């Protein structure tokens, strides 16, 4: 019977059809959508895709870190190029009390240094550890360890650094001191987190001391490290040790910060739709 000796093309289970499909399948394996998707994944892994790039990376930073990093870069670049006199940024009690130059209370925390390699390292440390602390779960002083608590931590650190710096005569610029303050607190909050210095891996609890020891070995100034670590330890002792050991709480995030940023990590409200007259 002729009909029984033939097979239908639609019968893919026939061994001849299966062999042909296997033989020619390699010529039809290119799928542009898949390739595009893989390329997009590689771009996203680097944080640079065709829809955002550096702007998307910048906007993805936590709000406090983003604004602090921007202000520090401007506060470092503008005096170095002569746009803003550096002497107008330093902490000076007489200028504040007699001339009401209140901005000095903040600008002395923005100038990281001259155009040198240590300044680049300082900006990187600010970005890295401020982002790590803010995007993680920080010490809870009333706002769940979120953005409001981080703002309070920075304000407390700035006041403590200014008072102790003036008392001990430790200088008039405290930008790096504030960075080391944050680094130390991050290491106490995440003691077993992985860290490294010049490729040498270690736990986060050892990082502040390794950085300080390295600078002492290289003959660099180290008082900024000790000052920042000391201020950081005071904060850590008051928010973590005292409540656990003595059952008392001395530091509470002010309500105006909680009202502004809420509980937990701050999420910016969605932009409102613009009203159209037509």
Secondary structure, DSSP 8 states (H G I E B T S, - for coil): -HHHH---TT-TTSHHHHHHHHHHGGGG---HHHHHHHHHHHHHHHT--TT-THHHHHHHS-HHHHHHHHHHHHHHHHHHTTSS-GGGTS--HHHHHHH--TTHHHHTTT---SSSHHHHHHHHHHHHHHHHHHHS----SSSTTSHHHHHHHHHHHHHHHHHHHHHHT--S--HHHHHHHHHHHHHHHTTTSEEEETTEEEEHHHHHHHHHHHHHHHT---HHHHHHHHHHHHHHIIIIIHHHHT--------HHHHHHH-SSS-------------
